[in-house]
Amino acid sequence: MTAALLGSMCGFTAEAVEFGGVVGVGYDFGGDVMASGLYEDGSEWELKANQGPQLKVGGVMVTGLFETQLTIAYKSSGIKHGAESPITLDLVPIELMEFYRAGNFRIGLGVMYLNNPKLVIDIPTVNQNTYQFESVVGNVAEIGWVLDEEPVSFGFRYTSASFKEKLPNAEAIKGNSVGVFVEYFF
């Protein structure tokens, strides 16, 4: 009661707070090459940092025109060698985003955290190599459009992140990427 009275004296009004969930799928393109090589037929392959499909789930808190979204995702990219995928980069991004929503338009900024990414190369003719990277903190920007009749959003995103192997004097590999996504709110 005191907070409401103080807020009304200062010109603030209480906004209703709503909580919900979100699931989404997307695909990110880009990033520097983390690994490359040749297939047996002589053609080249490349695995890029922070590129690949992703599936995410999380929660959303809506206050007026603002939405706070916390999600955890699974992102995987790999290169097939024969019938197997022996070169893989699996990531588990945790993202905290703040969105402004006006009508159907949604724009947001936030941060992403990746705990100790790992690149695994397991080609039968070569010994298995595992490359450990330092934990990553990056930035995310999204712009989207929410459908009128359905709680579905389509949009684009930009991620800025750098991967650095856990070795002395290792150079950073840029994982900057652009992506497309669809999210469902419930």
C-alpha positions in Angstrom: 0.0 0.0 0.0 2.8 2.4 0.9 4.6 1.6 -2.4 1.4 2.3 -4.4 0.8 5.6 -2.6 4.4 6.7 -3.1 4.2 5.6 -6.7 1.0 7.6 -7.4 2.5 10.7 -5.7 5.6 10.5 -8.0 3.4 9.9 -11.1 4.1 6.2 -11.5 1.3 3.7 -12.1 1.4 0.0 -11.4 1.6 -2.2 -14.5 0.1 -5.6 -14.5 2.8 -8.3 -14.7 2.1 -11.5 -16.7 4.3 -14.6 -16.8 4.4 -17.1 -19.7 6.6 -19.5 -21.5 8.3 -19.5 -24.9 9.7 -22.2 -27.2 11.5 -21.5 -30.4 13.6 -22.8 -33.3 16.0 -21.0 -35.5 19.1 -21.2 -37.6 22.2 -19.0 -37.3 24.6 -18.3 -40.3 28.2 -17.1 -40.1 31.1 -17.0 -37.8 34.8 -17.7 -38.5 35.9 -21.2 -39.5 36.7 -23.3 -36.5 37.8 -26.4 -38.4 38.2 -27.3 -42.1 39.6 -30.2 -44.1 39.0 -32.4 -47.1 36.6 -35.2 -47.7 38.0 -38.4 -49.2 36.7 -37.3 -52.6 38.9 -34.1 -52.4 36.0 -31.7 -51.7 36.4 -29.2 -48.8 34.4 -29.0 -45.6 34.2 -26.1 -43.0 32.7 -25.9 -39.6 31.9 -22.3 -38.6 31.7 -20.9 -35.0 28.2 -20.3 -33.7 26.5 -21.5 -36.9 23.7 -24.1 -36.9 20.2 -25.0 -35.9 19.0 -24.2 -32.4 16.0 -25.2 -30.2 15.2 -23.1 -27.2 12.8 -23.0 -24.2 12.2 -20.5 -21.5 10.1 -18.0 -19.7 8.8 -14.5 -20.4 7.7 -11.7 -18.0 5.5 -9.0 -19.6 5.1 -5.6 -18.0 3.3 -3.2 -20.2 5.3 -2.7 -23.4 8.4 -4.5 -22.1 9.1 -8.2 -22.1 12.0 -9.9 -20.2 12.8 -13.3 -21.7 15.2 -15.9 -20.2 15.9 -19.0 -22.4 18.2 -22.0 -22.6 18.9 -23.5 -26.0 20.7 -26.4 -27.6 22.6 -25.6 -30.8 24.5 -28.2 -32.7 26.5 -28.1 -35.9 28.5 -30.8 -37.5 30.3 -32.2 -40.5 29.5 -35.6 -41.9 32.3 -37.8 -42.8 30.9 -40.8 -44.5 27.7 -41.9 -42.8 28.7 -40.4 -39.4 29.0 -36.8 -38.1 32.5 -37.1 -36.5 33.1 -33.3 -36.3 30.7 -31.6 -33.9 30.3 -28.4 -32.1 27.5 -28.6 -29.5 26.5 -25.4 -27.6 24.1 -24.6 -24.8 23.4 -20.9 -24.9 21.6 -19.2 -22.0 20.1 -15.9 -23.0 18.6 -13.0 -21.1 16.8 -10.5 -23.4 14.8 -7.3 -22.8 12.3 -6.5 -25.5 10.2 -3.5 -26.3 6.9 -4.3 -28.0 4.7 -1.9 -29.9 1.7 -3.6 -31.5 3.0 -6.5 -33.5 6.6 -5.2 -33.6 9.2 -6.5 -31.2 12.8 -5.4 -30.7 15.2 -6.6 -28.1 18.8 -6.6 -26.8 20.4 -9.0 -24.4 23.4 -11.2 -23.4 24.3 -14.8 -24.1 26.4 -17.1 -22.0 28.1 -20.4 -23.2 29.7 -22.6 -20.6 33.0 -24.1 -21.9 32.1 -24.9 -25.5 33.8 -28.0 -26.9 34.7 -29.0 -30.5 35.1 -32.7 -31.1 36.8 -34.1 -34.2 36.6 -37.9 -34.4 37.6 -39.1 -37.9 38.4 -42.8 -38.2 41.8 -42.2 -39.9 42.8 -39.6 -37.3 43.0 -39.8 -33.6 40.1 -38.1 -31.7 40.8 -34.5 -30.9 38.8 -32.5 -28.4 39.2 -28.7 -28.3 38.1 -27.0 -25.1 37.1 -23.3 -25.3 36.8 -20.7 -22.5 33.3 -19.8 -21.4 31.8 -17.1 -23.7 29.7 -14.0 -23.0 28.2 -12.4 -26.1 25.6 -9.9 -27.2 22.3 -10.6 -28.9 19.9 -8.3 -30.8 16.6 -9.4 -32.2 13.8 -7.9 -34.3 10.5 -9.7 -34.8 6.9 -9.6 -35.8 4.1 -11.2 -33.8 1.1 -12.5 -35.7 -2.3 -10.9 -35.0 -4.3 -14.0 -34.1 -1.6 -16.4 -32.9 1.1 -16.0 -30.2 3.8 -16.7 -32.8 6.8 -14.4 -33.6 9.0 -14.5 -36.7 12.2 -12.6 -36.9 15.9 -12.0 -37.3 18.8 -12.0 -34.8 22.4 -10.9 -34.6 24.8 -12.5 -32.2 28.3 -11.2 -31.4 30.6 -13.6 -29.6 34.2 -14.8 -29.6 35.5 -18.3 -28.9 39.0 -18.7 -27.4 40.6 -22.1 -27.0 41.9 -22.9 -23.5 45.6 -22.6 -24.5 48.2 -20.0 -23.8 48.3 -17.3 -26.5 45.3 -18.8 -28.4 43.7 -16.4 -30.8 40.0 -15.6 -30.6 37.6 -17.1 -33.2 34.7 -14.8 -34.0 31.3 -16.4 -33.7 29.4 -13.4 -35.0 26.3 -14.6 -36.8 22.9 -13.7 -38.2 19.9 -15.9 -37.9 16.2 -16.5 -38.5 13.8 -17.8 -35.9 10.2 -18.6 -35.0 8.9 -18.5 -31.4 5.7 -19.6 -29.8 4.4 -18.0 -26.6 2.2 -19.8 -24.2 
